Amino acid sequence: KRILGDRGASAVEAAIVTPVVMALLFGIIELGFVFKDYLAVAGAVRAGVRTASANPRTASFAQVAANKVAQTGGAMNFNDVKELWVFKVDPTTNQTIGFSNFSDCNYCVKFIWDSGTKAFVPITDTWASTTQNACSLSIGGPLDRIGVYLQLKHDPFTGLVLKTIYISEASVLSLEPIPVSAGCKP
């Protein structure tokens, strides 16, 4: 037997609970896409810096690193890449050399994504490979350190829970030492 005051209670409860459940569902979906993009950026940066550190004093070290970022970051939309930098890091202070941000970088290579060729193309190059020190500490080190920085614009799937955010990641490694006979130092 129904009580007169209970009429429509289920409809009111559903009207209150449904938007909360939907917001929670969309939030989970949005965070999943953000996490996917973050993992793609982090993996691509790590692969790029490993490749760059293994190619000291090679003229194409930065392009090889950018190519590795493109090869490894297949889960991300490269048209949303805002910045890709290959840069020098001071081996003793672990700070970037000659700049406070990438707008006034003295030792770096900046890339943009070319959607026509589906590749990263350098637009500034102020770090000649011939200036790299790849000698071990006992010979003339410390080794130069190289970093890769990537920033990706993430547009939300629905726009209901999150707004546009920028995902960025950087990684730094020492250059792999090479023999003195191969010209490890400028």
Contacts in CASP RR format, 6 or more apart in sequence:
PFRMAT RR
TARGET T0000
AUTHOR 0000-0000-0000
METHOD contacts of the structure
MODEL  1
KRILGDRGASAVEAAIVTPVVMALLFGIIELGFVFKDYLAVAGAVRAGVR
TASANPRTASFAQVAANKVAQTGGAMNFNDVKELWVFKVDPTTNQTIGFS
NFSDCNYCVKFIWDSGTKAFVPITDTWASTTQNACSLSIGGPLDRIGVYL
QLKHDPFTGLVLKTIYISEASVLSLEPIPVSAGCKP
23 160 0 8 1.000
23 161 0 8 1.000
26 157 0 8 1.000
26 158 0 8 1.000
26 160 0 8 1.000
26 161 0 8 1.000
27 160 0 8 1.000
27 161 0 8 1.000
27 162 0 8 1.000
29 157 0 8 1.000
29 158 0 8 1.000
30 156 0 8 1.000
30 157 0 8 1.000
30 158 0 8 1.000
30 159 0 8 1.000
30 160 0 8 1.000
30 161 0 8 1.000
30 162 0 8 1.000
31 162 0 8 1.000
33 154 0 8 1.000
33 156 0 8 1.000
33 157 0 8 1.000
34 154 0 8 1.000
34 162 0 8 1.000
34 165 0 8 1.000
34 167 0 8 1.000
36 75 0 8 1.000
37 75 0 8 1.000
37 76 0 8 1.000
37 152 0 8 1.000
37 154 0 8 1.000
37 167 0 8 1.000
38 167 0 8 1.000
38 169 0 8 1.000
39 75 0 8 1.000
40 73 0 8 1.000
40 74 0 8 1.000
40 75 0 8 1.000
40 76 0 8 1.000
40 152 0 8 1.000
41 73 0 8 1.000
41 76 0 8 1.000
41 150 0 8 1.000
41 152 0 8 1.000
41 167 0 8 1.000
41 168 0 8 1.000
41 169 0 8 1.000
42 169 0 8 1.000
43 72 0 8 1.000
43 73 0 8 1.000
43 169 0 8 1.000
44 68 0 8 1.000
44 69 0 8 1.000
44 70 0 8 1.000
44 72 0 8 1.000
44 73 0 8 1.000
44 74 0 8 1.000
44 76 0 8 1.000
44 150 0 8 1.000
45 69 0 8 1.000
45 148 0 8 1.000
45 149 0 8 1.000
45 150 0 8 1.000
45 169 0 8 1.000
45 170 0 8 1.000
45 171 0 8 1.000
46 171 0 8 1.000
47 68 0 8 1.000
47 69 0 8 1.000
47 71 0 8 1.000
47 72 0 8 1.000
47 73 0 8 1.000
48 65 0 8 1.000
48 66 0 8 1.000
48 68 0 8 1.000
48 69 0 8 1.000
48 72 0 8 1.000
48 148 0 8 1.000
48 171 0 8 1.000
49 65 0 8 1.000
49 146 0 8 1.000
49 147 0 8 1.000
49 148 0 8 1.000
49 171 0 8 1.000
49 172 0 8 1.000
49 173 0 8 1.000
50 68 0 8 1.000
50 173 0 8 1.000
51 64 0 8 1.000
51 65 0 8 1.000
51 68 0 8 1.000
52 61 0 8 1.000
52 62 0 8 1.000
52 64 0 8 1.000
52 65 0 8 1.000
52 68 0 8 1.000
52 86 0 8 1.000
52 146 0 8 1.000
52 147 0 8 1.000
52 148 0 8 1.000
52 173 0 8 1.000
53 146 0 8 1.000
53 173 0 8 1.000
53 174 0 8 1.000
53 175 0 8 1.000
53 176 0 8 1.000
54 176 0 8 1.000
55 61 0 8 1.000
55 64 0 8 1.000
55 65 0 8 1.000
56 129 0 8 1.000
56 132 0 8 1.000
56 134 0 8 1.000
56 144 0 8 1.000
56 175 0 8 1.000
56 176 0 8 1.000
56 177 0 8 1.000
56 178 0 8 1.000
56 184 0 8 1.000
57 129 0 8 1.000
57 130 0 8 1.000
57 132 0 8 1.000
57 134 0 8 1.000
57 178 0 8 1.000
57 182 0 8 1.000
57 183 0 8 1.000
57 184 0 8 1.000
58 64 0 8 1.000
58 129 0 8 1.000
59 129 0 8 1.000
61 86 0 8 1.000
61 129 0 8 1.000
61 132 0 8 1.000
61 146 0 8 1.000
62 86 0 8 1.000
62 109 0 8 1.000
62 111 0 8 1.000
62 122 0 8 1.000
62 125 0 8 1.000
62 127 0 8 1.000
63 109 0 8 1.000
63 120 0 8 1.000
63 122 0 8 1.000
65 86 0 8 1.000
65 148 0 8 1.000
66 84 0 8 1.000
66 86 0 8 1.000
66 109 0 8 1.000
66 111 0 8 1.000
66 119 0 8 1.000
66 120 0 8 1.000
66 122 0 8 1.000
67 119 0 8 1.000
67 120 0 8 1.000
69 84 0 8 1.000
69 120 0 8 1.000
69 148 0 8 1.000
69 150 0 8 1.000
70 78 0 8 1.000
70 118 0 8 1.000
70 119 0 8 1.000
70 120 0 8 1.000
76 152 0 8 1.000
78 113 0 8 1.000
78 115 0 8 1.000
78 118 0 8 1.000
79 113 0 8 1.000
79 115 0 8 1.000
80 152 0 8 1.000
80 153 0 8 1.000
80 154 0 8 1.000
80 155 0 8 1.000
81 112 0 8 1.000
81 113 0 8 1.000
81 150 0 8 1.000
81 151 0 8 1.000
81 152 0 8 1.000
81 153 0 8 1.000
82 151 0 8 1.000
82 152 0 8 1.000
82 153 0 8 1.000
82 166 0 8 1.000
83 102 0 8 1.000
83 110 0 8 1.000
83 149 0 8 1.000
83 150 0 8 1.000
83 151 0 8 1.000
83 168 0 8 1.000
84 110 0 8 1.000
84 111 0 8 1.000
84 112 0 8 1.000
84 113 0 8 1.000
84 120 0 8 1.000
84 148 0 8 1.000
84 149 0 8 1.000
84 150 0 8 1.000
84 151 0 8 1.000
85 102 0 8 1.000
85 105 0 8 1.000
85 108 0 8 1.000
85 109 0 8 1.000
85 110 0 8 1.000
85 111 0 8 1.000
85 147 0 8 1.000
85 148 0 8 1.000
85 149 0 8 1.000
85 150 0 8 1.000
86 108 0 8 1.000
86 109 0 8 1.000
86 111 0 8 1.000
86 127 0 8 1.000
86 146 0 8 1.000
86 147 0 8 1.000
86 148 0 8 1.000
87 96 0 8 1.000
87 97 0 8 1.000
87 102 0 8 1.000
87 105 0 8 1.000
87 107 0 8 1.000
87 108 0 8 1.000
87 109 0 8 1.000
87 127 0 8 1.000
87 146 0 8 1.000
87 147 0 8 1.000
87 148 0 8 1.000
87 149 0 8 1.000
88 96 0 8 1.000
88 97 0 8 1.000
88 107 0 8 1.000
88 108 0 8 1.000
88 127 0 8 1.000
88 132 0 8 1.000
88 144 0 8 1.000
88 145 0 8 1.000
88 146 0 8 1.000
88 147 0 8 1.000
89 95 0 8 1.000
89 96 0 8 1.000
89 97 0 8 1.000
89 144 0 8 1.000
89 145 0 8 1.000
89 146 0 8 1.000
89 147 0 8 1.000
89 172 0 8 1.000
90 96 0 8 1.000
90 97 0 8 1.000
90 145 0 8 1.000
91 141 0 8 1.000
91 142 0 8 1.000
91 143 0 8 1.000
91 144 0 8 1.000
91 145 0 8 1.000
91 174 0 8 1.000
92 142 0 8 1.000
94 145 0 8 1.000
94 172 0 8 1.000
96 105 0 8 1.000
97 106 0 8 1.000
97 107 0 8 1.000
98 104 0 8 1.000
98 105 0 8 1.000
98 106 0 8 1.000
98 107 0 8 1.000
99 105 0 8 1.000
99 106 0 8 1.000
99 108 0 8 1.000
102 108 0 8 1.000
102 110 0 8 1.000
102 149 0 8 1.000
105 124 0 8 1.000
105 126 0 8 1.000
106 126 0 8 1.000
106 127 0 8 1.000
107 126 0 8 1.000
107 127 0 8 1.000
107 131 0 8 1.000
108 124 0 8 1.000
108 126 0 8 1.000
108 127 0 8 1.000
109 122 0 8 1.000
109 124 0 8 1.000
109 125 0 8 1.000
109 126 0 8 1.000
109 127 0 8 1.000
110 122 0 8 1.000
110 123 0 8 1.000
110 124 0 8 1.000
110 125 0 8 1.000
111 120 0 8 1.000
111 121 0 8 1.000
111 122 0 8 1.000
111 123 0 8 1.000
112 120 0 8 1.000
112 121 0 8 1.000
112 123 0 8 1.000
113 119 0 8 1.000
113 120 0 8 1.000
113 121 0 8 1.000
114 120 0 8 1.000
114 121 0 8 1.000
130 186 0 8 1.000
131 186 0 8 1.000
132 144 0 8 1.000
132 175 0 8 1.000
132 186 0 8 1.000
133 140 0 8 1.000
133 141 0 8 1.000
133 142 0 8 1.000
133 143 0 8 1.000
133 144 0 8 1.000
133 175 0 8 1.000
133 184 0 8 1.000
133 185 0 8 1.000
133 186 0 8 1.000
134 143 0 8 1.000
134 144 0 8 1.000
134 175 0 8 1.000
134 176 0 8 1.000
134 177 0 8 1.000
134 178 0 8 1.000
134 183 0 8 1.000
134 184 0 8 1.000
134 185 0 8 1.000
135 141 0 8 1.000
135 143 0 8 1.000
135 177 0 8 1.000
135 178 0 8 1.000
135 180 0 8 1.000
135 184 0 8 1.000
135 185 0 8 1.000
136 143 0 8 1.000
136 177 0 8 1.000
136 184 0 8 1.000
137 143 0 8 1.000
139 177 0 8 1.000
139 180 0 8 1.000
139 184 0 8 1.000
139 185 0 8 1.000
140 185 0 8 1.000
141 185 0 8 1.000
142 174 0 8 1.000
143 174 0 8 1.000
143 175 0 8 1.000
143 177 0 8 1.000
144 174 0 8 1.000
144 175 0 8 1.000
145 172 0 8 1.000
145 173 0 8 1.000
145 174 0 8 1.000
145 175 0 8 1.000
146 172 0 8 1.000
146 173 0 8 1.000
146 174 0 8 1.000
146 175 0 8 1.000
147 170 0 8 1.000
147 171 0 8 1.000
147 172 0 8 1.000
147 173 0 8 1.000
148 170 0 8 1.000
148 171 0 8 1.000
149 168 0 8 1.000
149 169 0 8 1.000
149 170 0 8 1.000
150 168 0 8 1.000
150 169 0 8 1.000
150 170 0 8 1.000
151 166 0 8 1.000
151 167 0 8 1.000
151 168 0 8 1.000
152 166 0 8 1.000
152 167 0 8 1.000
152 168 0 8 1.000
153 164 0 8 1.000
153 165 0 8 1.000
153 166 0 8 1.000
154 164 0 8 1.000
154 165 0 8 1.000
154 166 0 8 1.000
154 167 0 8 1.000
155 164 0 8 1.000
156 162 0 8 1.000
156 163 0 8 1.000
156 164 0 8 1.000
177 184 0 8 1.000
178 184 0 8 1.000
END
